[in-house]
Each structure stands twice: as C-alpha cells, then as structure tokens.
Amino acid sequence: MERNLRKERIGVVVSNKMDKTITVTVHRKEKHPIYGKFVNKTSKLYAQDDKNDCNIGDTVKVMETRPLSKKKGWRLVEIIERAK
C-alpha cells in the first residue's frame, strides 16, 4: 500500500508553554480577488514536539499527521534554525 502525500509547512514557534506541544505560525501571501494586492495571512498550528527541544523564535518544519488531540494535527519534522 502507498501512503498519501502529507502537507509540510515551515513556520516560527510562538509558544512552547505546553508539554510536548508547540504553537507555530505560518505566513503566506494571498492575492486579493478584486483589487489584486497581495495580503499577508497567518495560520496558527499546534504541533507535537516529543522531546520538548523547541524554543520561541525557532524556525521549524512541521508535517500533517492524524489527529493527536482536539486541536493538534501536526508534528515536528526538524528545527531549521534556532532562535538567536
């Protein structure tokens, strides 16, 4: 059997207060349907961080997974860049 492709997103950690969970914001630019101006949009994702090794400000890659709790449906793949 073959697995379906899973979505991957790159974002910045904005909270690590929860146990084994991080909050990641993902920024994207969307074109306004009428005026054509590009508008910044953000999404907030909850991701599983088993080792609790992410800190606020880290740039991370997260991958879609099965629902792990009510709001958590993503998991940490890698830490791309540590906060300075």
Accessible surface in RSA format (square Angstrom, percent):
REM  Atomic radii and reference values for relative SASA: ProtOr
REM  Chains: A
REM  Algorithm: Lee & Richards
REM  Probe-radius: 1.40
REM  Slices: 20
REM RES _ NUM      All-atoms   Total-Side   Main-Chain    Non-polar    All polar
REM                ABS   REL    ABS   REL    ABS   REL    ABS   REL    ABS   REL
RES MET A   1   247.06 127.9 156.95 103.9  90.11 214.6 128.98 109.7 118.08 156.4
RES GLU A   2   167.57  96.2 138.34 104.7  29.22  69.6  54.90 106.2 112.67  92.0
RES ARG A   3   181.14  76.1 156.92  80.0  24.21  57.6  69.90  95.5 111.24  67.4
RES ASN A   4   134.80  93.0 118.94 114.9  15.86  38.2  31.13  74.9 103.67 100.2
RES LEU A   5   182.55 101.7 155.12 111.0  27.43  68.9 156.99 110.3  25.55  68.8
RES ARG A   6    90.04  37.8  68.72  35.0  21.31  50.7  24.78  33.9  65.26  39.6
RES LYS A   7   109.53  53.4 102.86  63.1   6.67  15.9  60.28  54.3  49.25  52.5
RES GLU A   8    74.83  43.0  56.62  42.8  18.21  43.4  20.78  40.2  54.05  44.1
RES ARG A   9    96.56  40.5  93.26  47.5   3.30   7.9  19.58  26.8  76.98  46.7
RES ILE A  10    96.90  55.1  80.48  60.0  16.41  39.6  80.48  58.0  16.41  44.5
RES GLY A  11     5.38   6.6   0.00   N/A   5.38   6.6   5.38  14.8   0.00   0.0
RES VAL A  12    55.06  36.2  55.06  49.8   0.00   0.0  55.06  47.8   0.00   0.0
RES VAL A  13     1.01   0.7   0.00   0.0   1.01   2.4   0.00   0.0   1.01   2.7
RES VAL A  14    66.33  43.6  48.47  43.9  17.85  43.0  49.81  43.3  16.52  44.8
RES SER A  15    27.68  23.4  27.39  36.6   0.29   0.7  19.83  42.2   7.85  11.0
RES ASN A  16    49.28  34.0  33.61  32.5  15.67  37.7   4.97  12.0  44.31  42.8
RES LYS A  17   172.21  84.0 137.03  84.1  35.18  83.8  98.33  88.5  73.88  78.7
RES MET A  18    82.17  42.6  71.09  47.0  11.08  26.4  48.27  41.0  33.91  44.9
RES ASP A  19   111.97  78.4  87.39  87.0  24.59  58.1  42.43  99.9  69.55  69.4
RES LYS A  20    93.98  45.8  93.98  57.7   0.00   0.0  38.42  34.6  55.56  59.2
RES THR A  21    13.06   9.3  11.77  11.9   1.29   3.1   4.56   6.1   8.50  12.9
RES ILE A  22     2.08   1.2   2.08   1.6   0.00   0.0   2.08   1.5   0.00   0.0
RES THR A  23     7.01   5.0   7.01   7.1   0.00   0.0   4.33   5.8   2.67   4.0
RES VAL A  24     0.00   0.0   0.00   0.0   0.00   0.0   0.00   0.0   0.00   0.0
RES THR A  25    25.07  17.8  25.05  25.4   0.03   0.1  21.75  29.2   3.32   5.0
RES VAL A  26    14.07   9.3  14.07  12.7   0.00   0.0  14.07  12.2   0.00   0.0
RES HIS A  27   120.73  66.0  96.71  67.2  24.02  61.4  72.79  75.0  47.94  55.8
RES ARG A  28   106.85  44.9  96.45  49.2  10.40  24.8  61.86  84.5  44.99  27.3
RES LYS A  29   144.68  70.6 117.09  71.8  27.60  65.7  80.42  72.4  64.26  68.5
RES GLU A  30    75.18  43.2  72.60  54.9   2.58   6.1  31.31  60.6  43.86  35.8
RES LYS A  31   130.42  63.6 109.04  66.9  21.39  50.9  53.32  48.0  77.10  82.1
RES HIS A  32    60.43  33.0  54.79  38.1   5.64  14.4  33.12  34.1  27.31  31.8
RES PRO A  33   127.18  92.7  84.59  77.1  42.59 154.8  96.13  79.4  31.05 193.0
RES ILE A  34   139.06  79.1 108.22  80.6  30.83  74.3 112.05  80.7  27.01  73.3
RES TYR A  35   173.74  81.1 141.10  80.3  32.64  84.9 100.32  75.4  73.42  90.5
RES GLY A  36    28.67  35.4   0.00   N/A  28.67  35.4  17.34  47.6  11.33  25.4
RES LYS A  37   150.82  73.6 141.89  87.1   8.93  21.3  93.83  84.5  56.99  60.7
RES PHE A  38   119.49  59.8 102.45  63.5  17.05  44.4 102.60  62.2  16.89  48.4
RES VAL A  39    58.15  38.3  54.92  49.7   3.24   7.8  58.15  50.5   0.00   0.0
RES ASN A  40   106.00  73.1  83.54  80.7  22.46  54.1  23.24  55.9  82.75  80.0
RES LYS A  41    86.84  42.4  83.45  51.2   3.39   8.1  32.52  29.3  54.32  57.9
RES THR A  42    83.21  59.2  55.77  56.5  27.44  65.4  23.75  31.9  59.46  89.9
RES SER A  43    39.98  33.8  33.07  44.1   6.91  15.9  24.51  52.2  15.47  21.7
RES LYS A  44   127.35  62.1 100.62  61.7  26.72  63.6  50.58  45.5  76.76  81.8
RES LEU A  45    25.43  14.2  23.09  16.5   2.34   5.9  25.43  17.9   0.00   0.0
RES TYR A  46    46.64  21.8  45.53  25.9   1.11   2.9  27.10  20.4  19.54  24.1
RES ALA A  47     0.00   0.0   0.00   0.0   0.00   0.0   0.00   0.0   0.00   0.0
RES GLN A  48    38.71  21.6  35.78  26.2   2.93   7.0  10.71  22.8  28.00  21.2
RES ASP A  49     3.59   2.5   3.04   3.0   0.56   1.3   0.82   1.9   2.78   2.8
RES ASP A  50    94.94  66.5  79.34  79.0  15.59  36.9  27.99  65.9  66.95  66.8
RES LYS A  51   173.35  84.6 145.20  89.1  28.15  67.0  96.50  86.9  76.85  81.9
RES ASN A  52    80.81  55.7  55.02  53.2  25.79  62.1  26.20  63.1  54.61  52.8
RES ASP A  53    55.88  39.1  44.93  44.7  10.95  25.9  29.47  69.4  26.41  26.3
RES CYS A  54     3.07   2.3   0.00   0.0   3.07   7.2   0.00   0.0   3.07   3.3
RES ASN A  55    82.19  56.7  82.19  79.4   0.00   0.0  17.37  41.8  64.81  62.6
RES ILE A  56    90.31  51.4  76.93  57.3  13.38  32.3  76.93  55.4  13.38  36.3
RES GLY A  57    32.98  40.7   0.00   N/A  32.98  40.7  19.36  53.1  13.63  30.5
RES ASP A  58     0.80   0.6   0.80   0.8   0.00   0.0   0.00   0.0   0.80   0.8
RES THR A  59    35.54  25.3  35.51  36.0   0.03   0.1  18.87  25.4  16.66  25.2
RES VAL A  60     0.00   0.0   0.00   0.0   0.00   0.0   0.00   0.0   0.00   0.0
RES LYS A  61    49.09  23.9  49.09  30.1   0.00   0.0   8.64   7.8  40.45  43.1
RES VAL A  62     0.00   0.0   0.00   0.0   0.00   0.0   0.00   0.0   0.00   0.0
RES MET A  63    35.46  18.4  35.46  23.5   0.00   0.0  32.90  28.0   2.57   3.4
RES GLU A  64    58.24  33.4  57.98  43.9   0.26   0.6  15.49  30.0  42.75  34.9
RES THR A  65    27.66  19.7  11.28  11.4  16.38  39.0   6.08   8.2  21.58  32.6
RES ARG A  66   168.67  70.8 157.62  80.3  11.05  26.3  69.03  94.3  99.63  60.4
RES PRO A  67   108.02  78.7  95.99  87.5  12.03  43.7  96.19  79.4  11.84  73.6
RES LEU A  68    63.52  35.4  31.14  22.3  32.38  81.4  34.15  24.0  29.37  79.0
RES SER A  69    62.99  53.2  40.57  54.1  22.42  51.6  48.26 102.8  14.73  20.6
RES LYS A  70   200.07  97.6 155.52  95.4  44.54 106.1 110.49  99.5  89.57  95.4
RES LYS A  71   143.50  70.0 116.90  71.7  26.60  63.3  77.19  69.5  66.31  70.6
RES LYS A  72    25.88  12.6  24.35  14.9   1.54   3.7   9.41   8.5  16.47  17.5
RES GLY A  73    18.32  22.6   0.00   N/A  18.32  22.6  15.69  43.1   2.63   5.9
RES TRP A  74    35.54  14.3  35.54  17.2   0.00   0.0  19.15  10.2  16.39  26.6
RES ARG A  75    89.60  37.6  89.60  45.7   0.00   0.0  30.61  41.8  58.99  35.8
RES LEU A  76    35.86  20.0  17.74  12.7  18.11  45.5  17.74  12.5  18.11  48.7
RES VAL A  77    62.18  40.9  32.05  29.0  30.13  72.6  34.59  30.1  27.59  74.8
RES GLU A  78    82.56  47.4  75.66  57.2   6.90  16.4  27.66  53.5  54.90  44.8
RES ILE A  79    41.65  23.7  16.64  12.4  25.01  60.3  16.64  12.0  25.01  67.9
RES ILE A  80    82.32  46.8  52.44  39.1  29.88  72.0  55.66  40.1  26.66  72.4
RES GLU A  81    88.39  50.7  83.01  62.8   5.38  12.8  33.80  65.4  54.59  44.6
RES ARG A  82   120.99  50.8 110.92  56.5  10.08  24.0  60.44  82.6  60.55  36.7
RES ALA A  83    49.38  45.4  20.58  31.8  28.80  65.5  26.71  37.6  22.67  60.1
RES LYS A  84   226.33 110.4 149.61  91.8  76.72 182.7 144.61 130.2  81.72  87.0
END  Absolute sums over single chains surface
CHAIN  1 A     6626.6       5365.6       1261.0       3492.8       3133.7
END  Absolute sums over all chains
TOTAL          6626.6       5365.6       1261.0       3492.8       3133.7
